[in-house]
Amino acid sequence: MTASYVVLHKSGELAKRAKRAWEMLAECRICPRKCKVNRLQGETSQCRTADKPVVCSFHAHFGEESPLVGRHGSGTIFFTHCNLRCLYCQNYTISQLGEGQVTEIEDLAKMMLALQRARCHNINFVSPTHVVPQILAALELAARRGLTIPLVYNTGGYDSLETLELLDGIIDVYMPDMKYSDEQTAKRLSGIANYPELNRLAVKEMHRQVGDLVVDEQGVAQRGLLVRHLVLPGGLSGSEEAFRFLAQEISTNTYLNIMDQYRPCYKAGEHPPLNRPLTKEEYQEAVERALQHGLTRLDRPRRVFIFWE
């Protein structure tokens, strides 16, 4: 199965999309924050990124969802910084403290090609929301040099429809978080406004573009939607409402990873009940809620986590 962006590259449409996205940096409206700073002139705001992406690492990753990993791993590129401010972020040294290196567009393209040569099944952009223009610029170079494997958009779920529309026909697999179902909780824990509303609009648009997850004969993802939901202590993630939305407004065939690996990190110790790990009962209740809503296509945990008793 040929990745969607290959067709757009051959027609010249990929280059046009990349140009349009790049122009949006002049008065940045890439994400729902719409900071309107001129990132082309070196200005930064909430995502702390100007015109060049900052990359923490890139490698074949074997800890992602099974349809992404396959035999040879998911080719992850971890972008530094984020448009969220999650108090409990488990990758806070990257997302909040800025661990990583400023990277040229040319080098970002080379990373993609290196991951393809390593036989990774896909290019997995981790925290891509704030660097979509840079990704598209690098993708145009990489496609010109033979990149053909699927692209995964691995996002916190706070994405704008305007930017997602630019990605239509480019991204093969969307993997958004659905973090919260309550607006005030999102504002308190991640410093963002209107998360549930905007997140659901984004998930709807992603599903419109790619549909339910499709895998090949080896079980490797080729195209579609894969949703992540991290269960937080004390019901803070609003699992019931998230699962109802997926079942009623997206599809009961949605591939869903109900994540059980929450542990207190970063500033979580200052914000009970985030100051404790998840309990087995809290996680099991979330799984049961998903099943009750007809969501049976679940990614099963492949590791043993320590729960709070």
PENOR-V581425 format. One record per pair of residues at least 6 apart in sequence whose ideal C-beta (glycine too) atoms are under 6 Angstrom apart, sorted by the first residue. I is the first residue (numbers start at 1). J is the second residue. Records with the same first field share a line. If there is no record, write none. Layout:
I = J + J
This chain:
1 = 222
3 = 148 + 150 + 172
4 = 169 + 172
5 = 14 + 170
6 = 148
8 = 14 + 169
9 = 143
14 = 140
15 = 140
17 = 136 + 166
18 = 136 + 137 + 140
21 = 132 + 133 + 136 + 166
22 = 133
24 = 30
25 = 39 + 40 + 133
26 = 38 + 40
27 = 36
28 = 35 + 37 + 39
30 = 132 + 163
31 = 83 + 129 + 130 + 160
32 = 158 + 160 + 198
33 = 46 + 83
35 = 45 + 46
37 = 43 + 45
39 = 50 + 51
40 = 51
42 = 50
44 = 50
46 = 83
47 = 81 + 83 + 130
48 = 81
49 = 81 + 130
52 = 102
53 = 79 + 103 + 131 + 134
54 = 80 + 100 + 102
55 = 100 + 103
56 = 78 + 80 + 94 + 99 + 100
57 = 78
58 = 77 + 111
60 = 73 + 118 + 120
61 = 73 + 74 + 76
62 = 69 + 73
64 = 74
65 = 257 + 299
67 = 215 + 221
68 = 74 + 221
70 = 121 + 220
72 = 119 + 120 + 121
73 = 120
74 = 122 + 124
75 = 115 + 120 + 123 + 124
76 = 124 + 126
77 = 111 + 125
78 = 126
79 = 127 + 131
80 = 94 + 98 + 100
82 = 95 + 127
83 = 129 + 130 + 158
84 = 156 + 158 + 190
85 = 190 + 191
86 = 190
87 = 189 + 267 + 271
88 = 265 + 266 + 268 + 274
89 = 95 + 266
90 = 265
92 = 266
93 = 99
105 = 137 + 138
108 = 138
109 = 138 + 141 + 142
112 = 123 + 142 + 147
113 = 142 + 147
115 = 123
116 = 147 + 149
121 = 220
122 = 149 + 150 + 152
123 = 151
124 = 152 + 154
125 = 153 + 154
126 = 154
128 = 135 + 153
129 = 155 + 159
132 = 163
150 = 172 + 173
151 = 171 + 172
152 = 173 + 175
153 = 171 + 174
154 = 175
155 = 176
156 = 177
157 = 176 + 177 + 178 + 199
158 = 192
159 = 202
161 = 205
164 = 205
168 = 209
172 = 223
173 = 221
174 = 206 + 210 + 225
175 = 226
176 = 203
177 = 228
178 = 227 + 229 + 242
180 = 186 + 195 + 196 + 238
181 = 196 + 238 + 241 + 242
182 = 238
183 = 196
185 = 236
186 = 192 + 195
200 = 245
206 = 225
207 = 225 + 250
210 = 223 + 224 + 225
211 = 224
212 = 224 + 251 + 253
213 = 221 + 224 + 226 + 255
214 = 222 + 223 + 224
215 = 221
216 = 222
226 = 255
227 = 254 + 256
228 = 257 + 259
229 = 242 + 258
230 = 259 + 262
231 = 237 + 278 + 283 + 286
232 = 262
233 = 273 + 276 + 278
234 = 273
239 = 286 + 289
240 = 289
243 = 289 + 290 + 293 + 295
244 = 293
246 = 254
247 = 293 + 294 + 295
252 = 294
253 = 297
255 = 297
256 = 295 + 298
257 = 299
258 = 286 + 287
260 = 283 + 301 + 305
261 = 305
262 = 278
263 = 277
264 = 275
268 = 274 + 275
269 = 275
276 = 308
277 = 307 + 308
278 = 307
279 = 307 + 308
280 = 307
